[in-house]
Amino acid sequence: MQQVQDGQCGLCTHFGEHHGDDQRLVNIRRERTAPETLVEECGHPKHAELHLVVTPISGCQGFEPAYVH
């Protein structure tokens, strides 16, 4: 497992945002850990045409904190 820090994709609202409330994403945001092999599409509007796929520990300047239920 990888530790996910503030500002990284796993804690961003755009990480896997097309999957709604996927329990995997909820767990990453609550526990701040993620499997090393997990990749998800970034839903940030500036990356939409690229279909960018990132890991939970990736990051960019478009980070927006996800709401944790």
PyMOL Python script that loads the backbone (N, CA, C, O; Angstrom):
from pymol import cmd

cmd.read_pdbstr("""\
ATOM      1  N   MET A   1       0.846  -1.186   0.000  1.00  0.00           N
ATOM      2  CA  MET A   1       0.000   0.000   0.000  1.00  0.00           C
ATOM      3  C   MET A   1       0.888   1.246   0.000  1.00  0.00           C
ATOM      4  O   MET A   1       1.988   1.261   0.553  1.00  0.00           O
ATOM      5  N   GLN A   2       0.362   2.286  -0.644  1.00  0.00           N
ATOM      6  CA  GLN A   2       1.055   3.575  -0.693  1.00  0.00           C
ATOM      7  C   GLN A   2       0.314   4.581   0.180  1.00  0.00           C
ATOM      8  O   GLN A   2      -0.915   4.561   0.250  1.00  0.00           O
ATOM      9  N   GLN A   3       1.049   5.448   0.835  1.00  0.00           N
ATOM     10  CA  GLN A   3       0.465   6.538   1.602  1.00  0.00           C
ATOM     11  C   GLN A   3       0.105   7.666   0.641  1.00  0.00           C
ATOM     12  O   GLN A   3       0.926   8.056  -0.189  1.00  0.00           O
ATOM     13  N   VAL A   4      -1.116   8.194   0.745  1.00  0.00           N
ATOM     14  CA  VAL A   4      -1.575   9.279  -0.116  1.00  0.00           C
ATOM     15  C   VAL A   4      -1.577  10.561   0.709  1.00  0.00           C
ATOM     16  O   VAL A   4      -2.165  10.613   1.790  1.00  0.00           O
ATOM     17  N   GLN A   5      -0.913  11.597   0.191  1.00  0.00           N
ATOM     18  CA  GLN A   5      -0.737  12.862   0.907  1.00  0.00           C
ATOM     19  C   GLN A   5      -1.654  13.950   0.330  1.00  0.00           C
ATOM     20  O   GLN A   5      -2.132  13.840  -0.799  1.00  0.00           O
ATOM     21  N   ASP A   6      -1.887  14.994   1.120  1.00  0.00           N
ATOM     22  CA  ASP A   6      -2.638  16.153   0.627  1.00  0.00           C
ATOM     23  C   ASP A   6      -2.001  16.650  -0.668  1.00  0.00           C
ATOM     24  O   ASP A   6      -0.778  16.749  -0.767  1.00  0.00           O
ATOM     25  N   GLY A   7      -2.832  16.959  -1.655  1.00  0.00           N
ATOM     26  CA  GLY A   7      -2.359  17.458  -2.937  1.00  0.00           C
ATOM     27  C   GLY A   7      -2.143  16.373  -3.979  1.00  0.00           C
ATOM     28  O   GLY A   7      -1.881  16.679  -5.142  1.00  0.00           O
ATOM     29  N   GLN A   8      -2.249  15.118  -3.584  1.00  0.00           N
ATOM     30  CA  GLN A   8      -2.066  14.027  -4.541  1.00  0.00           C
ATOM     31  C   GLN A   8      -3.417  13.579  -5.096  1.00  0.00           C
ATOM     32  O   GLN A   8      -4.464  13.802  -4.488  1.00  0.00           O
ATOM     33  N   CYS A   9      -3.365  12.951  -6.250  1.00  0.00           N
ATOM     34  CA  CYS A   9      -4.579  12.592  -6.993  1.00  0.00           C
ATOM     35  C   CYS A   9      -5.583  11.759  -6.209  1.00  0.00           C
ATOM     36  O   CYS A   9      -6.788  11.949  -6.376  1.00  0.00           O
ATOM     37  N   GLY A  10      -5.134  10.858  -5.373  1.00  0.00           N
ATOM     38  CA  GLY A  10      -6.050  10.010  -4.629  1.00  0.00           C
ATOM     39  C   GLY A  10      -7.001  10.773  -3.734  1.00  0.00           C
ATOM     40  O   GLY A  10      -8.057  10.258  -3.365  1.00  0.00           O
ATOM     41  N   LEU A  11      -6.640  11.995  -3.380  1.00  0.00           N
ATOM     42  CA  LEU A  11      -7.478  12.833  -2.523  1.00  0.00           C
ATOM     43  C   LEU A  11      -8.155  13.953  -3.304  1.00  0.00           C
ATOM     44  O   LEU A  11      -8.761  14.848  -2.715  1.00  0.00           O
ATOM     45  N   CYS A  12      -8.051  13.903  -4.627  1.00  0.00           N
ATOM     46  CA  CYS A  12      -8.625  14.935  -5.499  1.00  0.00           C
ATOM     47  C   CYS A  12     -10.014  14.519  -5.976  1.00  0.00           C
ATOM     48  O   CYS A  12     -10.259  13.343  -6.246  1.00  0.00           O
ATOM     49  N   THR A  13     -10.900  15.467  -6.074  1.00  0.00           N
ATOM     50  CA  THR A  13     -12.261  15.204  -6.538  1.00  0.00           C
ATOM     51  C   THR A  13     -12.294  14.675  -7.972  1.00  0.00           C
ATOM     52  O   THR A  13     -13.261  14.020  -8.361  1.00  0.00           O
ATOM     53  N   HIS A  14     -11.261  14.946  -8.758  1.00  0.00           N
ATOM     54  CA  HIS A  14     -11.237  14.522 -10.158  1.00  0.00           C
ATOM     55  C   HIS A  14     -10.735  13.088 -10.334  1.00  0.00           C
ATOM     56  O   HIS A  14     -10.908  12.508 -11.406  1.00  0.00           O
ATOM     57  N   PHE A  15     -10.124  12.515  -9.314  1.00  0.00           N
ATOM     58  CA  PHE A  15      -9.592  11.153  -9.401  1.00  0.00           C
ATOM     59  C   PHE A  15     -10.746  10.160  -9.425  1.00  0.00           C
ATOM     60  O   PHE A  15     -11.442   9.987  -8.425  1.00  0.00           O
ATOM     61  N   GLY A  16     -10.948   9.512 -10.559  1.00  0.00           N
ATOM     62  CA  GLY A  16     -12.017   8.529 -10.703  1.00  0.00           C
ATOM     63  C   GLY A  16     -13.411   9.103 -10.559  1.00  0.00           C
ATOM     64  O   GLY A  16     -14.340   8.378 -10.203  1.00  0.00           O
ATOM     65  N   GLU A  17     -13.578  10.394 -10.828  1.00  0.00           N
ATOM     66  CA  GLU A  17     -14.873  11.041 -10.573  1.00  0.00           C
ATOM     67  C   GLU A  17     -16.012  10.489 -11.420  1.00  0.00           C
ATOM     68  O   GLU A  17     -17.177  10.727 -11.102  1.00  0.00           O
ATOM     69  N   HIS A  18     -15.711   9.770 -12.473  1.00  0.00           N
ATOM     70  CA  HIS A  18     -16.770   9.191 -13.303  1.00  0.00           C
ATOM     71  C   HIS A  18     -17.327   7.902 -12.700  1.00  0.00           C
ATOM     72  O   HIS A  18     -18.255   7.306 -13.246  1.00  0.00           O
ATOM     73  N   HIS A  19     -16.762   7.479 -11.583  1.00  0.00           N
ATOM     74  CA  HIS A  19     -17.233   6.271 -10.911  1.00  0.00           C
ATOM     75  C   HIS A  19     -18.092   6.590  -9.696  1.00  0.00           C
ATOM     76  O   HIS A  19     -18.413   5.689  -8.921  1.00  0.00           O
ATOM     77  N   GLY A  20     -18.463   7.829  -9.516  1.00  0.00           N
ATOM     78  CA  GLY A  20     -19.346   8.210  -8.410  1.00  0.00           C
ATOM     79  C   GLY A  20     -18.764   7.877  -7.056  1.00  0.00           C
ATOM     80  O   GLY A  20     -17.623   8.235  -6.761  1.00  0.00           O
ATOM     81  N   ASP A  21     -19.536   7.196  -6.229  1.00  0.00           N
ATOM     82  CA  ASP A  21     -19.103   6.860  -4.879  1.00  0.00           C
ATOM     83  C   ASP A  21     -18.530   5.453  -4.802  1.00  0.00           C
ATOM     84  O   ASP A  21     -18.884   4.688  -3.905  1.00  0.00           O
ATOM     85  N   ASP A  22     -17.656   5.110  -5.725  1.00  0.00           N
ATOM     86  CA  ASP A  22     -16.982   3.816  -5.725  1.00  0.00           C
ATOM     87  C   ASP A  22     -16.324   3.607  -4.359  1.00  0.00           C
ATOM     88  O   ASP A  22     -15.573   4.466  -3.896  1.00  0.00           O
ATOM     89  N   GLN A  23     -16.597   2.494  -3.725  1.00  0.00           N
ATOM     90  CA  GLN A  23     -16.096   2.241  -2.374  1.00  0.00           C
ATOM     91  C   GLN A  23     -14.573   2.264  -2.310  1.00  0.00           C
ATOM     92  O   GLN A  23     -14.008   2.645  -1.285  1.00  0.00           O
ATOM     93  N   ARG A  24     -13.898   1.862  -3.386  1.00  0.00           N
ATOM     94  CA  ARG A  24     -12.423   1.926  -3.396  1.00  0.00           C
ATOM     95  C   ARG A  24     -11.948   3.356  -3.221  1.00  0.00           C
ATOM     96  O   ARG A  24     -11.009   3.617  -2.468  1.00  0.00           O
ATOM     97  N   LEU A  25     -12.598   4.287  -3.919  1.00  0.00           N
ATOM     98  CA  LEU A  25     -12.193   5.689  -3.830  1.00  0.00           C
ATOM     99  C   LEU A  25     -12.506   6.258  -2.453  1.00  0.00           C
ATOM    100  O   LEU A  25     -11.714   7.021  -1.898  1.00  0.00           O
ATOM    101  N   VAL A  26     -13.646   5.893  -1.908  1.00  0.00           N
ATOM    102  CA  VAL A  26     -14.012   6.351  -0.562  1.00  0.00           C
ATOM    103  C   VAL A  26     -12.979   5.869   0.447  1.00  0.00           C
ATOM    104  O   VAL A  26     -12.559   6.630   1.319  1.00  0.00           O
ATOM    105  N   ASN A  27     -12.567   4.608   0.332  1.00  0.00           N
ATOM    106  CA  ASN A  27     -11.571   4.057   1.255  1.00  0.00           C
ATOM    107  C   ASN A  27     -10.231   4.771   1.140  1.00  0.00           C
ATOM    108  O   ASN A  27      -9.580   5.030   2.152  1.00  0.00           O
ATOM    109  N   ILE A  28      -9.812   5.090  -0.079  1.00  0.00           N
ATOM    110  CA  ILE A  28      -8.548   5.816  -0.272  1.00  0.00           C
ATOM    111  C   ILE A  28      -8.613   7.159   0.439  1.00  0.00           C
ATOM    112  O   ILE A  28      -7.663   7.556   1.115  1.00  0.00           O
ATOM    113  N   ARG A  29      -9.726   7.852   0.288  1.00  0.00           N
ATOM    114  CA  ARG A  29      -9.861   9.189   0.875  1.00  0.00           C
ATOM    115  C   ARG A  29      -9.957   9.149   2.396  1.00  0.00           C
ATOM    116  O   ARG A  29      -9.473  10.054   3.075  1.00  0.00           O
ATOM    117  N   ARG A  30     -10.571   8.121   2.921  1.00  0.00           N
ATOM    118  CA  ARG A  30     -10.691   7.991   4.381  1.00  0.00           C
ATOM    119  C   ARG A  30      -9.398   7.508   5.024  1.00  0.00           C
ATOM    120  O   ARG A  30      -8.943   8.065   6.023  1.00  0.00           O
ATOM    121  N   GLU A  31      -8.813   6.468   4.442  1.00  0.00           N
ATOM    122  CA  GLU A  31      -7.646   5.826   5.040  1.00  0.00           C
ATOM    123  C   GLU A  31      -6.318   6.426   4.588  1.00  0.00           C
ATOM    124  O   GLU A  31      -5.283   6.216   5.221  1.00  0.00           O
ATOM    125  N   ARG A  32      -6.360   7.180   3.482  1.00  0.00           N
ATOM    126  CA  ARG A  32      -5.171   7.802   2.909  1.00  0.00           C
ATOM    127  C   ARG A  32      -4.111   6.785   2.524  1.00  0.00           C
ATOM    128  O   ARG A  32      -2.913   7.055   2.610  1.00  0.00           O
ATOM    129  N   THR A  33      -4.563   5.618   2.099  1.00  0.00           N
ATOM    130  CA  THR A  33      -3.686   4.592   1.544  1.00  0.00           C
ATOM    131  C   THR A  33      -4.341   4.041   0.287  1.00  0.00           C
ATOM    132  O   THR A  33      -5.564   4.057   0.150  1.00  0.00           O
ATOM    133  N   ALA A  34      -3.506   3.552  -0.634  1.00  0.00           N
ATOM    134  CA  ALA A  34      -4.014   3.020  -1.896  1.00  0.00           C
ATOM    135  C   ALA A  34      -3.114   1.898  -2.381  1.00  0.00           C
ATOM    136  O   ALA A  34      -1.910   1.906  -2.125  1.00  0.00           O
ATOM    137  N   PRO A  35      -3.699   0.924  -3.085  1.00  0.00           N
ATOM    138  CA  PRO A  35      -2.890  -0.149  -3.665  1.00  0.00           C
ATOM    139  C   PRO A  35      -1.878   0.418  -4.660  1.00  0.00           C
ATOM    140  O   PRO A  35      -2.166   1.376  -5.376  1.00  0.00           O
ATOM    141  N   GLU A  36      -0.712  -0.175  -4.693  1.00  0.00           N
ATOM    142  CA  GLU A  36       0.362   0.304  -5.572  1.00  0.00           C
ATOM    143  C   GLU A  36       0.030   0.162  -7.049  1.00  0.00           C
ATOM    144  O   GLU A  36       0.600   0.878  -7.872  1.00  0.00           O
ATOM    145  N   THR A  37      -0.866  -0.732  -7.405  1.00  0.00           N
ATOM    146  CA  THR A  37      -1.174  -0.986  -8.816  1.00  0.00           C
ATOM    147  C   THR A  37      -2.398  -0.231  -9.317  1.00  0.00           C
ATOM    148  O   THR A  37      -2.742  -0.339 -10.494  1.00  0.00           O
ATOM    149  N   LEU A  38      -3.061   0.526  -8.459  1.00  0.00           N
ATOM    150  CA  LEU A  38      -4.293   1.213  -8.843  1.00  0.00           C
ATOM    151  C   LEU A  38      -4.013   2.405  -9.758  1.00  0.00           C
ATOM    152  O   LEU A  38      -3.139   3.223  -9.471  1.00  0.00           O
ATOM    153  N   VAL A  39      -4.755   2.496 -10.855  1.00  0.00           N
ATOM    154  CA  VAL A  39      -4.744   3.664 -11.739  1.00  0.00           C
ATOM    155  C   VAL A  39      -6.191   4.018 -12.041  1.00  0.00           C
ATOM    156  O   VAL A  39      -7.045   3.136 -12.128  1.00  0.00           O
ATOM    157  N   GLU A  40      -6.466   5.288 -12.199  1.00  0.00           N
ATOM    158  CA  GLU A  40      -7.810   5.791 -12.491  1.00  0.00           C
ATOM    159  C   GLU A  40      -7.701   6.931 -13.484  1.00  0.00           C
ATOM    160  O   GLU A  40      -6.660   7.577 -13.601  1.00  0.00           O
ATOM    161  N   GLU A  41      -8.792   7.170 -14.197  1.00  0.00           N
ATOM    162  CA  GLU A  41      -8.834   8.304 -15.119  1.00  0.00           C
ATOM    163  C   GLU A  41      -8.994   9.594 -14.328  1.00  0.00           C
ATOM    164  O   GLU A  41      -9.728   9.647 -13.342  1.00  0.00           O
ATOM    165  N   CYS A  42      -8.303  10.624 -14.773  1.00  0.00           N
ATOM    166  CA  CYS A  42      -8.451  11.954 -14.185  1.00  0.00           C
ATOM    167  C   CYS A  42      -9.586  12.663 -14.915  1.00  0.00           C
ATOM    168  O   CYS A  42      -9.568  12.774 -16.141  1.00  0.00           O
ATOM    169  N   GLY A  43     -10.561  13.136 -14.170  1.00  0.00           N
ATOM    170  CA  GLY A  43     -11.708  13.806 -14.774  1.00  0.00           C
ATOM    171  C   GLY A  43     -11.586  15.317 -14.830  1.00  0.00           C
ATOM    172  O   GLY A  43     -12.565  16.003 -15.124  1.00  0.00           O
ATOM    173  N   HIS A  44     -10.398  15.854 -14.551  1.00  0.00           N
ATOM    174  CA  HIS A  44     -10.225  17.316 -14.587  1.00  0.00           C
ATOM    175  C   HIS A  44     -10.547  17.820 -15.994  1.00  0.00           C
ATOM    176  O   HIS A  44     -10.064  17.253 -16.974  1.00  0.00           O
ATOM    177  N   PRO A  45     -11.354  18.878 -16.108  1.00  0.00           N
ATOM    178  CA  PRO A  45     -11.762  19.384 -17.428  1.00  0.00           C
ATOM    179  C   PRO A  45     -10.595  19.694 -18.368  1.00  0.00           C
ATOM    180  O   PRO A  45     -10.727  19.529 -19.581  1.00  0.00           O
ATOM    181  N   LYS A  46      -9.468  20.136 -17.836  1.00  0.00           N
ATOM    182  CA  LYS A  46      -8.320  20.448 -18.695  1.00  0.00           C
ATOM    183  C   LYS A  46      -7.654  19.194 -19.250  1.00  0.00           C
ATOM    184  O   LYS A  46      -6.899  19.271 -20.220  1.00  0.00           O
ATOM    185  N   HIS A  47      -7.926  18.041 -18.644  1.00  0.00           N
ATOM    186  CA  HIS A  47      -7.316  16.787 -19.094  1.00  0.00           C
ATOM    187  C   HIS A  47      -8.300  15.902 -19.859  1.00  0.00           C
ATOM    188  O   HIS A  47      -7.929  14.816 -20.303  1.00  0.00           O
ATOM    189  N   ALA A  48      -9.532  16.343 -20.016  1.00  0.00           N
ATOM    190  CA  ALA A  48     -10.593  15.509 -20.593  1.00  0.00           C
ATOM    191  C   ALA A  48     -10.211  14.930 -21.963  1.00  0.00           C
ATOM    192  O   ALA A  48     -10.421  13.742 -22.206  1.00  0.00           O
ATOM    193  N   GLU A  49      -9.675  15.725 -22.826  1.00  0.00           N
ATOM    194  CA  GLU A  49      -9.332  15.252 -24.166  1.00  0.00           C
ATOM    195  C   GLU A  49      -8.179  14.262 -24.160  1.00  0.00           C
ATOM    196  O   GLU A  49      -8.022  13.475 -25.094  1.00  0.00           O
ATOM    197  N   LEU A  50      -7.375  14.301 -23.105  1.00  0.00           N
ATOM    198  CA  LEU A  50      -6.212  13.417 -23.023  1.00  0.00           C
ATOM    199  C   LEU A  50      -6.554  12.040 -22.471  1.00  0.00           C
ATOM    200  O   LEU A  50      -5.804  11.086 -22.676  1.00  0.00           O
ATOM    201  N   HIS A  51      -7.680  11.932 -21.774  1.00  0.00           N
ATOM    202  CA  HIS A  51      -8.040  10.689 -21.086  1.00  0.00           C
ATOM    203  C   HIS A  51      -6.877  10.247 -20.205  1.00  0.00           C
ATOM    204  O   HIS A  51      -6.464   9.088 -20.228  1.00  0.00           O
ATOM    205  N   LEU A  52      -6.366  11.185 -19.437  1.00  0.00           N
ATOM    206  CA  LEU A  52      -5.217  10.971 -18.570  1.00  0.00           C
ATOM    207  C   LEU A  52      -5.531   9.940 -17.504  1.00  0.00           C
ATOM    208  O   LEU A  52      -6.578  10.003 -16.860  1.00  0.00           O
ATOM    209  N   VAL A  53      -4.629   8.993 -17.315  1.00  0.00           N
ATOM    210  CA  VAL A  53      -4.757   7.961 -16.292  1.00  0.00           C
ATOM    211  C   VAL A  53      -3.606   8.161 -15.313  1.00  0.00           C
ATOM    212  O   VAL A  53      -2.446   8.264 -15.711  1.00  0.00           O
ATOM    213  N   VAL A  54      -3.944   8.214 -14.027  1.00  0.00           N
ATOM    214  CA  VAL A  54      -2.950   8.528 -13.005  1.00  0.00           C
ATOM    215  C   VAL A  54      -3.036   7.555 -11.832  1.00  0.00           C
ATOM    216  O   VAL A  54      -4.013   6.821 -11.686  1.00  0.00           O
ATOM    217  N   THR A  55      -2.012   7.563 -11.013  1.00  0.00           N
ATOM    218  CA  THR A  55      -2.001   6.786  -9.780  1.00  0.00           C
ATOM    219  C   THR A  55      -2.483   7.686  -8.639  1.00  0.00           C
ATOM    220  O   THR A  55      -2.519   8.906  -8.799  1.00  0.00           O
ATOM    221  N   PRO A  56      -2.852   7.113  -7.503  1.00  0.00           N
ATOM    222  CA  PRO A  56      -3.293   7.929  -6.374  1.00  0.00           C
ATOM    223  C   PRO A  56      -2.212   8.878  -5.837  1.00  0.00           C
ATOM    224  O   PRO A  56      -2.532   9.881  -5.200  1.00  0.00           O
ATOM    225  N   ILE A  57      -0.932   8.564  -6.092  1.00  0.00           N
ATOM    226  CA  ILE A  57       0.119   9.439  -5.578  1.00  0.00           C
ATOM    227  C   ILE A  57       0.639  10.414  -6.629  1.00  0.00           C
ATOM    228  O   ILE A  57       1.607  11.133  -6.383  1.00  0.00           O
ATOM    229  N   SER A  58       0.000  10.440  -7.799  1.00  0.00           N
ATOM    230  CA  SER A  58       0.327  11.452  -8.810  1.00  0.00           C
ATOM    231  C   SER A  58      -0.211  12.795  -8.329  1.00  0.00           C
ATOM    232  O   SER A  58      -0.901  12.858  -7.311  1.00  0.00           O
ATOM    233  N   GLY A  59       0.094  13.856  -9.044  1.00  0.00           N
ATOM    234  CA  GLY A  59      -0.418  15.166  -8.658  1.00  0.00           C
ATOM    235  C   GLY A  59      -0.280  16.178  -9.781  1.00  0.00           C
ATOM    236  O   GLY A  59       0.489  15.982 -10.722  1.00  0.00           O
ATOM    237  N   CYS A  60      -1.041  17.270  -9.668  1.00  0.00           N
ATOM    238  CA  CYS A  60      -0.928  18.373 -10.620  1.00  0.00           C
ATOM    239  C   CYS A  60      -1.431  19.648  -9.946  1.00  0.00           C
ATOM    240  O   CYS A  60      -1.891  19.610  -8.804  1.00  0.00           O
ATOM    241  N   GLN A  61      -1.346  20.750 -10.633  1.00  0.00           N
ATOM    242  CA  GLN A  61      -1.783  22.028 -10.075  1.00  0.00           C
ATOM    243  C   GLN A  61      -3.293  22.189 -10.102  1.00  0.00           C
ATOM    244  O   GLN A  61      -3.814  23.176  -9.583  1.00  0.00           O
ATOM    245  N   GLY A  62      -4.003  21.245 -10.691  1.00  0.00           N
ATOM    246  CA  GLY A  62      -5.461  21.304 -10.750  1.00  0.00           C
ATOM    247  C   GLY A  62      -6.128  20.593  -9.582  1.00  0.00           C
ATOM    248  O   GLY A  62      -7.333  20.347  -9.620  1.00  0.00           O
ATOM    249  N   PHE A  63      -5.369  20.261  -8.549  1.00  0.00           N
ATOM    250  CA  PHE A  63      -5.902  19.529  -7.390  1.00  0.00           C
ATOM    251  C   PHE A  63      -7.060  20.273  -6.752  1.00  0.00           C
ATOM    252  O   PHE A  63      -6.978  21.470  -6.480  1.00  0.00           O
ATOM    253  N   GLU A  64      -8.150  19.534  -6.516  1.00  0.00           N
ATOM    254  CA  GLU A  64      -9.308  20.049  -5.785  1.00  0.00           C
ATOM    255  C   GLU A  64      -9.669  18.974  -4.763  1.00  0.00           C
ATOM    256  O   GLU A  64      -9.984  17.848  -5.146  1.00  0.00           O
ATOM    257  N   PRO A  65      -9.628  19.298  -3.471  1.00  0.00           N
ATOM    258  CA  PRO A  65      -9.884  18.288  -2.436  1.00  0.00           C
ATOM    259  C   PRO A  65     -11.247  17.634  -2.582  1.00  0.00           C
ATOM    260  O   PRO A  65     -12.253  18.304  -2.816  1.00  0.00           O
ATOM    261  N   ALA A  66     -11.263  16.322  -2.442  1.00  0.00           N
ATOM    262  CA  ALA A  66     -12.513  15.563  -2.512  1.00  0.00           C
ATOM    263  C   ALA A  66     -13.234  15.639  -1.175  1.00  0.00           C
ATOM    264  O   ALA A  66     -12.606  15.681  -0.116  1.00  0.00           O
ATOM    265  N   TYR A  67     -14.538  15.654  -1.237  1.00  0.00           N
ATOM    266  CA  TYR A  67     -15.355  15.599  -0.036  1.00  0.00           C
ATOM    267  C   TYR A  67     -15.390  14.160   0.441  1.00  0.00           C
ATOM    268  O   TYR A  67     -15.688  13.253  -0.336  1.00  0.00           O
ATOM    269  N   VAL A  68     -15.091  13.947   1.701  1.00  0.00           N
ATOM    270  CA  VAL A  68     -15.105  12.596   2.263  1.00  0.00           C
ATOM    271  C   VAL A  68     -16.388  12.427   3.077  1.00  0.00           C
ATOM    272  O   VAL A  68     -16.650  13.197   4.002  1.00  0.00           O
ATOM    273  N   HIS A  69     -17.176  11.427   2.731  1.00  0.00           N
ATOM    274  CA  HIS A  69     -18.448  11.174   3.417  1.00  0.00           C
ATOM    275  C   HIS A  69     -18.211  10.644   4.807  1.00  0.00           C
ATOM    276  O   HIS A  69     -19.166  10.373   5.536  1.00  0.00           O
TER     277      HIS A  69
END
""", "prot")
cmd.dss("prot")
cmd.show_as("cartoon", "prot")
cmd.util.cbc("prot")
cmd.orient("prot")
